[in-house]
Structures are given as structure tokens and as C-alpha cells.
Amino acid sequence: MSTFLNVSENALEEINRRCENTLSQWIGIVFTEIGDDFLCAKMPVDHRTIQPLGVVNGGAYCTLAETTGSMAANLCIDRTKFVALGLDINANHVRPVGSGFVHACAKPLHLGKRTQVWEIKMTDDHGNLCSISRLTMAVVPV
């Protein structure tokens, strides 16, 4: 059974369209894959996402993690009644990335009535783990 509710065949197109004119679009985040219990996105490593040393800025990793996890969280609830909002994020950056893309995959660790916890693993183009985040979402009535 799928974690996500009411996901259409065009889910990725719809999700990417929702991100138009937001920070996600500004820094080049694109959702790339959705499965029964995961949502993936990628972010370019370029002038918008690097720090002065030429590698991905820790804040950019957190932005990618929160964007991916938050979108996934909101796909798990009835959005006519609830909204999932970021409550806490932590991140461990374990490998620098200086070119290509950072790929994020969000998977649920806990899907409760009032909170959700998501793990977001981020890798480089070669599949090497670069950063890992845990995102806690509050599920609140609309």
C-alpha cells in the first residue's frame, strides 16, 4: 500500500508545477521520482548552491532536504483538512560536492496523526552519501 494519497499518473509534473515561483525553482530543485514510500529530487551544484570554497553550502543541503521531505509529507495527508509544516530539521554533511547534482530521497520514519518524521539522504552523481537529514513535520488542521 502506498504512503501517498491521491497521487496521479502525472504526479511529478504536478509537484514541479507547485514549486514554480518559489525558492525551489530559484535554486533549480526538480522532483525526479516518486514511489510507494519515497520522493526524490535533485539540485544543481552551481553559483546558486555553493559556498565560497566551491562546494555545496550546508544551507542548500537543508533547503533540498526540507523541500523534498515537506512535499512528501503533504502528499500523505488530506490537504483539504490538514497541512504539514516543518517543525525541526537536523543535518549531517559528510562529503563535499563541487559539481554536478545533489540527489535527495525522502522516506518516512514515522507517519502519525500530529507529527511525521522523514529521513532524507542526499548523494552525489556517483551515489556517494553527502548529507543526511531528519525532518520533523507538524500536521495541523487547515
N, C-alpha and C positions, 0 to 999 in steps of 0.2 A: 504494500500500500504506500502511496506517495505521501511525503511530508507536506507537499504543497497543495493548496486548494485551488480549484478552478483555473488551472494552467492550460492555456490553449496551445494549439499547434504552432502558433506564431508568438509564443511567449517571449523569446529573446528579442524579437523586433519590438514588441510592446514595452518590454522592460527598458530597452535602449531608448525608445521614444520618450518614456517617462523622465529620462535623465537629460533631455535637451534643455539647454539654458540653465544648467546647474554646474556646480563645481566639478562633478563627474565628467561632464562634456569638456569643460575648460581644460582639464589636465589630461584628457584623452582616454578615460576609462571606458571600456566597451565590454559588455557582458557577452560571453562566448559559448557557454554550455550550461544546460540545466538537466538534472536527473531527478530520480525519485527522492533523493535525500541530499542533494548538493546543488550549489550555484557557483559558477566560475566566471571570472572576469580577467581582463588584462589591462595593464597600464604601461605606456611607453616610458622608457628611460631617456629623457631629453631635458632641454632647458627648463621645462615646467616642473620637473620632478626631482632634479638633482640638487645637491648642496655644493658649496664652493670647491670641495675636493673632487667633484666629478662623479660621485656615486649617489644612489637614491637617498633622499632625505628621509629621516625617520618619520617625520610628519606625513610624507607622501605614502609610506607603507601603511600608516594608521588610517589615512584617508581611504586607501584602497580597501583595507580590511573592513572599516566601518561601512563603506558604501556597499560592499558585497554582502556582508552579514546583515545589514539593515534591510536591504532589498529582500534577501532570503527570508528574514523574519516576518516581513509584511506579506509574503506570499503564503504564510502558514496560518493566517488568521482571517476571519471575516471582516474585511475592511469597511463594511457598512456599519459595523458595531464597535470595532477596536482599531487602534493604531499601535504599532510597535516603535518605541523611541529608544535611542541609545542611552544607557544608564551608566555604563562603565566599559572602558577598553584598557587592556594591557598588551604590551608588545615586547617581544624579544627579537632583536635584529642580530642574525647570526652569520651573515655573509654579505659583503658589499656587492652591488651590481652597478656596473658602469655603462652598459649598453644593452640594446635590445628591448625586451619587455619583462615586466614582473607579472606573473600569473598568480591569481588568487583563487582559492577554492574554499567555500564556506560550507561547513557541515554542522548540524545541530548536536549539542551535547545534552541539552535539556529543553523541552518544549512544555512549559507549564501554563496555567491559566493566567498568571500575572507576570511571569518572567520567562525569558528564554536565554539560553547560553549557547553561543556559537563559537566554534574553533575555525579560524581562517589561517590556512597555510599558504605562504607565498613562496614561489620558486622562480628561478631564472629560466631562460630559454632552454637550458640543458637539464632541467628538473632538479637542480640543487636547491635545497631549502635555504631561503634568505631571511625570512622573518616569519614569526608565528604570533598570532594574536588570539586573545579570548575576549569576546564581546558579550556583554550582558545587556539585554533589551528589556524595557518595561512595557508590558502590554496594558494599555489604558483604554477606557471607553472613549468613543468619539464625542 
